């Protein structure tokens, strides 16, 4: 589906399920892929690129919102097919290039310890990150894509703010079930950081919000985030 005229969403398998991470295509003179889904999704991404009137060689960049396998699983395959430059935040790059192993569930601790011998379940094929991103960086596509470092879900989680589209891609900073809320606690590394990052997001000016899982919010998204940030802050103060 088109989230905006220039941003296209490929829904993950089974919609909002944990294994159904979305991929986004930023459509400009070239194509930027945001997140690659689980392994085996590269062909479907490239088929969609073709259907939208672009060639495989038009895929110039791949931006990763964070290192979790359901968002980077097809990265190596897509890089091989397109030669696109890979971009990710400095803090998550070691998990993407294989310098550090994917950590798996963050909590509860007993579950993380029990599953630690089965790291292959959430491992992905490593790929070198060509450009390290940091908070405040601006990329040239679609009139400017601003990088917002929003740690919590992972140390290097980022949101992509596209002012020209009045859109923010929040990935797994937030979930979207009946309304925007906190992501999975099991896979969120630091929930206190997560709440601070949601408050930071509320400082932006946007109308539309797209998620790592599920459907986007197409109007009054900023109001929804502001209400959530206020609710989370009031709970923390109690």
SVG drawing of the C-alpha trace seen along z (x, -y; Angstrom):
<svg xmlns="http://www.w3.org/2000/svg" viewBox="-8 -20 41 44">
<polyline fill="none" stroke="black" stroke-width="0.4" points="0.0,0.0 1.0,-3.6 1.5,-5.3 2.0,-8.6 2.5,-9.3 6.2,-8.6 6.4,-6.0 5.2,-2.5 4.7,0.2 5.2,4.0 3.4,5.7 5.2,8.5 3.8,12.0 0.6,12.1 0.4,8.4 1.2,7.4 2.6,10.7 6.1,10.7 7.5,12.4 5.7,9.9 8.0,6.9 7.2,4.3 9.5,3.0 9.2,-0.5 10.2,-1.8 11.1,-5.5 10.4,-6.3 12.5,-9.2 14.9,-9.3 16.3,-6.1 14.7,-3.7 15.6,-3.5 14.6,-0.3 13.9,-0.7 14.3,2.7 14.4,6.0 12.2,8.3 13.0,11.9 15.3,14.0 13.8,15.0 12.0,11.6 14.5,10.1 12.7,11.5 9.4,10.1 10.9,6.7 12.5,6.5 9.3,7.7 7.5,4.8 10.2,2.4 9.8,3.6 6.0,3.4 6.3,-0.3 8.3,-1.1 11.9,-0.9 14.8,1.4 16.8,3.5 19.8,1.2 17.6,-1.8 17.8,-0.5 20.5,-2.7 20.2,-2.6 19.1,-0.3 18.3,-1.9 17.9,0.3 15.9,-0.9 17.5,1.6 19.3,4.9 16.6,7.4 16.4,10.4 12.9,9.7 14.1,6.4 17.6,7.4 17.0,11.0 17.1,10.4 19.8,7.7 22.7,9.7 20.7,11.1 19.3,7.7 22.7,6.2 24.1,8.8 21.3,8.3 21.4,4.5 24.8,3.3 22.9,0.7 24.7,-1.1 23.7,0.1 23.0,-2.5 22.4,-1.9 23.0,-3.6 26.5,-3.3 25.3,-1.4 23.5,1.4 26.1,1.8 28.1,4.5 25.1,6.7 24.4,6.2 27.9,6.9 28.4,9.9 30.9,8.4 28.5,9.1 25.9,11.9 22.2,11.1 21.2,11.0 17.7,12.5 15.0,11.9 16.0,9.2 13.6,10.3 12.6,12.0 16.2,13.0 15.3,16.6 13.9,16.8 17.0,15.1 19.3,17.5 17.2,20.5 17.2,19.5 20.9,18.4 22.1,21.7 19.7,21.3 21.0,18.1 20.7,19.5 16.9,19.0 17.4,15.2 20.7,15.0 21.0,13.4 23.6,13.4 26.0,10.5 26.5,7.6 28.9,4.7 27.3,1.3 28.5,-1.3 27.4,-4.4 27.0,-4.8 24.1,-7.0 23.7,-9.2 21.1,-11.4 20.4,-14.5 21.8,-13.2 19.9,-14.1 19.8,-12.0 19.0,-13.5 16.0,-11.4 12.5,-12.8 13.6,-16.3 15.4,-15.2 15.1,-12.3 16.0,-13.2 17.5,-10.5 16.1,-10.4 18.1,-8.2 15.5,-6.5 17.2,-3.9 15.3,-1.5 14.1,1.4 17.7,1.7 20.7,-0.6 20.8,-1.9 17.1,-2.0 16.2,-5.0 13.1,-6.7 13.0,-8.2 11.3,-11.6 10.3,-12.9 9.0,-16.4 8.0,-16.8 5.6,-13.8 4.6,-14.8 5.5,-11.2 7.6,-9.4 8.6,-5.8 8.9,-4.6 9.6,-0.9 9.5,0.9 9.7,-2.2 5.9,-1.8 3.4,1.0 0.1,0.4 -2.7,2.7 -5.9,0.8 -3.8,-2.3 -0.1,-3.2 1.6,-1.7 4.8,-0.2 6.5,2.6 7.1,6.1 8.8,6.1 10.4,9.4 12.5,7.9 13.0,4.4 16.5,3.9 15.7,0.9 12.1,-0.1 13.1,-3.3 15.1,-4.5 12.1,-3.5 9.8,-5.8 12.3,-8.7 12.5,-8.0 8.7,-8.2 8.8,-11.6 11.5,-12.7 9.3,-11.6 6.4,-13.7 8.6,-16.8 8.3,-16.3 5.7,-17.7 4.0,-14.9 0.5,-13.7 1.3,-10.1 3.1,-7.3 4.2,-4.0 5.3,-1.0 7.5,2.0 4.5,4.2 0.9,3.6 -0.9,0.8 0.1,-2.9 -1.8,-5.7 -2.8,-8.0 -4.1,-11.1 -3.6,-12.7 -0.6,-10.5 1.2,-13.2 -1.8,-13.7 -1.8,-9.9 1.9,-9.9 1.6,-13.0 -1.2,-11.3 0.8,-8.2 3.9,-10.1 1.9,-12.0 0.3,-8.8 3.6,-7.0 5.1,-10.0 2.2,-10.2 2.6,-6.5 6.4,-7.0 5.7,-9.8 3.3,-7.8"/>
</svg>
